[in-house]
Amino acid sequence: MRGELVQKLIARGLATGGAVLAFLVVALTGATSWGLCLALAALAATVWERRVRPGADSIAETTLIAAGVLVGYARQLDTGFNPTLTVTAAVLLGLVLVAGPLRQAGDLEIRTANLPVRAWVPQITTVLGDAVAALLALLALAALAGLPAALALAATLLVGVAAGAAALELARRRFRPSPTGSAVSRALRRHRPEFVLHFSAPPGSEYQVTMWLPYLERIGRPFVVMVREPGFLAPIAAATSAPVVYCATTRSMDEVLVPSLRVAFYVNHGAKNSHCIRFTQLTHVQLHHGDSDKAPSANPVSAIFDRIFVAGEAAIERYARAGIHIPAEKFVVVGRPQVEAIEVHTRPKSGLANPTVLYTPTWTGHNADADYCSLPVAETLLRRLLDRGATVILRAHPYTAQNPASARQLARLHDLLAADRTRTGREHLYGASASRLTLTDSVNRADALVSDVSGVVSDWLYSGKPYAVTNMDADGDRFEQRFPLAAAGYVLRRDMTNLDDVLTRLLDTDPLAEARWATRRRYLGDFPAESYAEVFLAAARRELDPAWNAPTPRAAAEAPLSRTT
């Protein structure tokens, strides 16, 4: 996005410009102290650049800074040729040159959480670049203070020994691997997981996993979560006691997918799922991370999985409506266990005075045909709700901030609600206060929903309460054909010309109350409320039972996969 690009360009300019300026001041002027101070500022810029540009190559900048610091150190000591500083320079140059390659090699190592394995090599290689920056900062401060060069050499050798140990261990693992497997593999063999949850997604998508973790734990069998991007390791590990492993390569997956595993679960259609699908000894089960009428919910790639767990019959119809043929035996209707704690209202809610309305705009999507976002017209909607005395809970999609225009539109809505709260005292929830609520809490607090086309509508449907769906395509009657779930709600047109009528039906008369129950059964299954989640748990346990299930050949699925690659 534009904002991120500008930030990266600024970081690059500060790091490069600062390094060059610091070296020139030290090398070509007598202002050594000023040059060392500039070197400290340039180091801070290189560290910041690595934060905003992970994996940024700063060898040239760091080399210039190191040269400037060492020249400045020699001038501050004013002792002529200094063997100690010469050795320090040699070791320091080696550290600068190997920090990047060691980090790249360490990134290929398996990292773990919630598993009794000491993975010290990735820890060293990850922080080595910052350690070199900290070392250079220490040398610059030592030079400014006129401390002996022996202290500089000692600090440099300490970092050098750590880097050398990590390099030797990485080389040993590559060229002389243990005959009993890696420490991670041995620990997982002792853990004996029966299923793995494989996850790969863009940053900020951990909610796709965390919504399933409580139910995977309730299956009652040991399991492991495999993430394919390092940023997910910490947040997902914090949400479960199960082992979580980060695998950067398919080779590392070979170590993690131990013989005790029988089933692999997935929560999206990430491209890296194909890396795990190749393990044909496993049964591969797609869970999805929500149920909606969005186009991505009927992805032809679903055909590559052995089983597709769906919330209700409507999901199966969705694939057929999209022209995607998948054998009926692959589908398993399990409901949507995440809705089990939603309070069900069997009596219609009508004539609501001072209602609480949940508004859940979605994001703009990866492609124009999946852009259902109503944020561009949301200000008119919220103002009319406020005029009716409504208290608003605003929950935006986690990806909203990825689009600068959407982020600005959302900020204006926050300002609007904040101003109304100051004026009326109504306790609107938005931003951080809304994010502290779970979706279930938000649904239970609200009397009605206004949502874009998204999985939130399916979850809300379980409550039996009224809802409205925004039609951002302005395609009239075809909207309900494309998104049948909207037919049991009140469709709000993009131009807002029917806004008053929709709000009257949503909050006052609710003529579709009975129709919602039939839709609820189609979308969420007809299961008893007191044991709703047990349907999913029983289905998952059946897949884990060797006597019940065996992986089926996937040859028939190769054609749908090839059409999407």
N, C-alpha and C positions, 0 to 999 in steps of 0.2 A: 504494500500500500504506500501512497505518497508520503505519509508522515514517517513511516519506517525508513523509506529511502532517504529522505532528508536527514534523518538522524544518523544513518549510516555514513552518508557523505560528510557530515560534520565531524563525526568521529574519525574518519579516515584523514580528513584534512588536518585536524588538530594533532593526531598522532604523527603523521608524516612531517608536517610543517614544524611541529615542536621539536622533533628529533634533529632535523636539519639545522634549525636555528640554534639549538643548544650546542651542537658540535661546532658550528661556525664561530659562535661567541667564544667558546673555550679555545679552539685551535687558532683563531686569527686575531683575537684581541687579548688584552691583559685583564679583562673582567672575569677572572676565573670563578669567583663566588657567584656572580650573576649567571654564568654559564651552567654551574652546577645546580642552581635553583631552577633554571629553565629545563635542565635534564629531569629533575624531579617532576615538574609539570608535564613533560612529555611522557614520562613513565605512567603517570596517572591517566593520560589520554590513551595510551596503548592498552592499559587494563580495561578502560571503559569501552574501547573499540571491540575488545574480545567479548564484552557483555552484549553489545548490540549486534555484533557480527560474529557469532560463534564459529570458530574455526578460521578466523581471519589470520592471514600470514603476515606477521609483523617482524620477520627476521631482519629485514633491511633497517627498519626503524630502531629495533633493539640493538643491532650492531653499532649503529651511529651513536646511540645514547651511551652504550658501553665504552666506545672509543673516547667519547667526550669526557665521561666520568673518570676513566683511567688517566687520560692526559691531565685533567684537572687535579686528580689525586697527586700525580708526579710533581706538578707545579706547586701544589700546596706544601709538599714535603721538601721540595727544593734540595734534593740530595744527589742529583745527577742520575746515572744509571742505577736502577733499583732492581736486583734480581727477584726479590719477593713480589714486587708488582708485576714483573715480567711473567712469573709463573701464574700469578693471579689472572693476568690477561689471557694466557693460553687456556687455562681451565674455564674461564668465563666465556671465551669465544666458543669453546666446545659445547658449553651448556646452551648458549644461544642457538647454535646450529642444530643440536639434537632435540631441543624442547618440542618443536613442531612435529617431527617424525615420531618421537616417543608418544606424544599425545595421540597421534593418529593410530599408532599401533595399540596403545592402551584402549582406545575407543572400540577396538575390535574384540576386546576381552569381555567375557561374561561378567556382569555385575549382578549382585544379589541383595535382597533384603528379606528379613524374616527367615533366614536360613543360616545355620551355624557354620559359616565359611568365612575365613579371613581373606578378603580380596585386597591386599595392600598395593599390588602393582597398579591397578586402575586408579587408586586414590592418589598415588604419587604422580603418575603421568598426567592426570587431569589438572593437578595444581602446579605442575612444573613451570608452566609459563608465568603464572603469577608469582611463583617462588623466585624465578630469575628476576622479575621486575622488583620484588621486595629486596632481593640481594643487591641489585643496582642502586636502589634507593638508600639502602644501608651504607653502601660504599660511598655514595655522594655525601651523605651526612657525616661519615667518618672523615672524608676529605675536608669538608668544611670545618670540622673540629680539629683537624690536624692529627688524628690518631695514627699510631704505627701501622705500617703496611702489613705486619704479621696478622693483625686482627682481620684485615680484609681477606688475606689468604685463608685463614682458618674458616671464616664464614663461607667462602667460595668452595673450599674443599668439602665442607659439610654437605652443601647442596649437591656437589659433584658426586659424592659417594652415594647419596640417595638415588640420583639419576642413574649412576652406573649399576647399582644393584637392580633397579627396575629393568634396565636394558638387558642385563645378563639373564634375569628370570624370563623375560619375554623370549629371548633367543633360545633358552633351554626348552621352553614349552613348544617352540616351533620345530626345533630340530631333534629334540629328545623327549617326546611326550611320554607321560607316565603310562605304563602298560595297564594300569587299573583305572585309567581315565582321570579327568581333572577332579579337583576337590569338590567342585560344584556337582559334577556328575555323581560322585560317590555319595555326597550328602543327599541328593535327590533319590538315589537308589535306596538309601536307608528310609527316606520319607515315604517311598512307594506311592506316589500320586496315581490316582486312577483316571483323572481327566486334567486337561490343560485348557485354560482360557487364553487364546491367542489374540493379541491386540496391537493394531497399528493404525494411527490416525494423526491428523494435524494437531498442533499444540492447542491446549484448552479443551480437549475432547475426553478427558478422563471420566466425565460424568457417564459416558457410555458404558464404562466398566463398573463404576461404583454403584449404579442402579441395580446391577445384577449380583454384586458380591454377597449381600445378605442371603440371597436365595441359593447361590452356589454353596455357601457354607451350610445352609439347612439341608442340603442333600445328604450330608453326614458322611461323606467320603473324602479322603485326603486329595488335595488338588494343588496345582501350581498355576500362577499367572505368568505368561510370557509377554513382555512388551518389546516392541521393536525400535522405539525411540527412547533415548536415555532420560528425557525430561519427565516421562511418566513413572519412572521407578519410585521416586519418593512419595508422590501423592497417592498412588495406588497402594503402596506398601503401608501407608498410614491408615488406610481404610479397611485393612484385613490382617488377620494373623497368618494367612497362608503365605508360603514362599512366593516371592515375586522375583523374576529374573529378567535381565535385559540382554537380548541377543542381537548383535549387530549384523551377523552373517548367518548364512545357511549352515556353514560349518559348525558354528557354535550351537545351532539348533539341534544338531546331531547329538551333542552332549547332554542337552536338557531333556529331549524326548526319550525318556528312559523306558525300558521294556514293560513296566507295570501300567503304563498309560493305555487306555482303551478308547477314549473319546476326546475330541477337540471341539471346544465351543468357540463361536465367533459372535461379535456383536455389531459388525458392520461389513461392508464390502470393500475394505481396504485392499489396495493392490498387492501388498505383501502377504495377504492371506494365501496366495498361491504358493508361497514358500513352505507353508505348513500342509497344504492340501496334498503335496507330493508324498507325504507319509501315508501310504495306502493301508497300513495295518491299523490305522485309527478310523473311527467313525466320526465324520465331520458334521457338526450340527450348527446351523445358523440360528441365532436367537433374535437378532435385530436389537436396536436400542430405542424402539418406540414403534407404534402402529399408526400410520396415517395414510391419507390418500395421495401424498406427494408422489411424484414420478419416481424418485429413487427407491420408494418402498416396493416397487415392482421391477427390480433390477434383474435382467436376464442372467447375470452372473450367479444368482441364487441356485441355478441349475447344477453347479459344480458340487454342491453339498449333498451329503447322503440323506440328511434330514433337514427340514425347515420348520422350526417351531413358530407357530403363528398364534395370534390372540384369538381369532375367530374365523368363521367361514368367509367373512368379507375379505380377508386377506388373500384367500385362495382365489376368490372371484376377481380380485384386483389383478393378479397375474394373467388370468384368462382374458380379462378386458383389455390388457395391454398386448395381447397376442403372443404371450410367452407360454410355451407348452412345457409343463413340468409334470412328471408322473404323479398321480394322486397319492401314491403310497409314500412319497417323500414328505408330505405335509403332516404335521401333528398339531392339532388344536389344543393349546395349553392355557388359554386365557392370557391375561396380562398381570402376573403376580404382584407387580408394583402398586396396583390399585387396591389391594386388600384392606388397607387402613383408611380408605376413603369412605366417609359416611354416606349412606344411601338414603335418599329422600323419596319415599314412595308417594307422598302427597304433593300435588303441584304447588309450586311457589308462584303466587300471582298477587297483584296489587301491592308490590313491595314499596314500603316507604323508607327512604334513606337506605337504599340497598348498598351492599358491598359488591363491587364488580371487579373480577379478575381480568386483566388485559394482558395477553401474551403474544406480542409481535414476534414473528420468526425473523431469520436473517435473509439476506439476498440470494443465498445459494451460490454454487460454483458456476452455474450457467443461467442464462436469461430465462430458459423455459422452466427453471426451478425457483424463480424469484417470486415468492408469495408475500413479501414483506410489506406491511401496511404503514410503516413508520412515516413515509412521505405525507400521508393524509391523516395521521393519528391525532394531530392537535385539534382538529375540528371535532373528532369523536370525544376526546377527553373533555373539551369545553362543554359539550352538550351533556355528558354524564355529570359533570360538576353542577350544571344548571339544574339537574334533577335531584341534587342532594346526595349523589353517590359518593361513597368512599372507595377509592381506587387502589388496587394492588397491581402494580406494574412489574411484570417479570419479562425481561427481554432475553432473547436467545444468547447463549454464551459466545457465539461467533459475531455478535453485533459489532463489537469494537474493531473487527477486521476491515470494516468498510467505513472510511472517514465520514462519508455523508450520513450513514446510518448513526454513527456515534454522535454527530452533531444534532441530528433530529431527536435522538434519545435524550440528549442533554437538555434540549428545549422542553421536552415533556417533564423532565425532573424539575426544571425551574417552575413550570406551570403548576405542578402539584405542590411544590414547596410554598409558592405564593398563596395557593388556596388554603393550605394547612395553617399558615400564619393568619389568614383572614377569618377562617371559619372554625378552626380547631379540629377539623376532621383529620383522623389519623391515617393519612394515605401512606402506603408502603411502596418504596421504590429504591433502586440502587442497592446499597449495602444492606439496608434494613429488609428489603424483599429477598435478597439472596440468602439471608440467614434462615429463612423459612424453607422447608422442603416443599416440593410441588404438592404433596398430599396436604400439608398444613394450609397452603394457599387455597386449595380447592375446598377444604372444610370450612375455611373462614368466609368464603365468598358465596353470594346468593345467585350470581349469574356470571357467565363467561363471555368475553369477546376475544376471539382468537383468529389468527391467520390459519391457513391450511398447515397443520402440524400434528405431531403425535399428542400434543396436549389435549386436543379435542377428544381423542379416543379415551384418554385417561379420565377426563371430565365426565364423559358419557356414563361412566360407572356410577356417578353420584345421582343420576336421574334429574339433575337440575337443568334449567334452560341455558342455551348458548346461542351465540351468533358467530358466523364465520365471514371473514372479509373476502370479497371477490376482487382481486387486484388485476384480473385479466380483462374485465369488462366484456366477457363473452356471453352474457345473458343466460339463457336456459342451458347452454352447454356446460356451464359451470357445475351444475348438480349432476350432470351425466358423468363428468370427469371426476368429480369428488362427491360420491353418493352420501358421505357422512354429513355433508352440508344440508341435505334434504330434510334431515330431522332437526335442523336448527334454522336460524333466521339469517338469510344471506344479505350482507351489507355491501352495497355497490361502491366501487372505487370513488365515484364522484360525490358520494354521501347524499345523493338526492332522496334516498329512502331512509335516512338515518332516524328521523322522528318516528316513522312507522315501525322500524325494526326495534327501537328501544321500547316503544309501547307494547309490542308483542313480547319482547324479552322480559320486561320488568312488570308488566301489568296483566295482560290477558293470557299469555302462554298457550295458544291454541294447539301446539304440537306436543303437548305433554304425553299423550298416549303413544304417539308415533315413536317417541324416543325409546320406549321400552323394547319395541320390536327391533329397532336399530341396535340397541345395546346388546341384545342376544346375538345378533349377527356379527358384531364387531368384537365382542369380549367373551363370547361363550355363555352358555346357560348353566353355570355351576353354582352350587350353594355358597352363599357369602361367608359362612362360618368356616369353610374349608377350601376357599377359592384358590389359594396358592398351592395347595396340595396337588392340584392337577399337574402343574409344572413339575413339582418335585417327583411325583410318581413317574412321569414320562422320562425325566432325566435319569432316574434310577434304573428304568427299564433299558435305556441305552447302555448303561454301565454293566448290565447283566450279560455275561458271555453266553449264557444259555438262550437268552432272548434275541440278541442282536449280533450280527457279524457285518463287517464292512462289505458293501456291494461294489462290483466293478464300476468304474467311473467313465467308461468309454463313451456312454451315451451323452455325458455332460461335456465332452470335449468340443462339440460343435458350438453350443451357446457361448462357451468361453472364448473360442477363437473369433467369434463375431465381435467381441468387445475389446480385443487386443490389437 
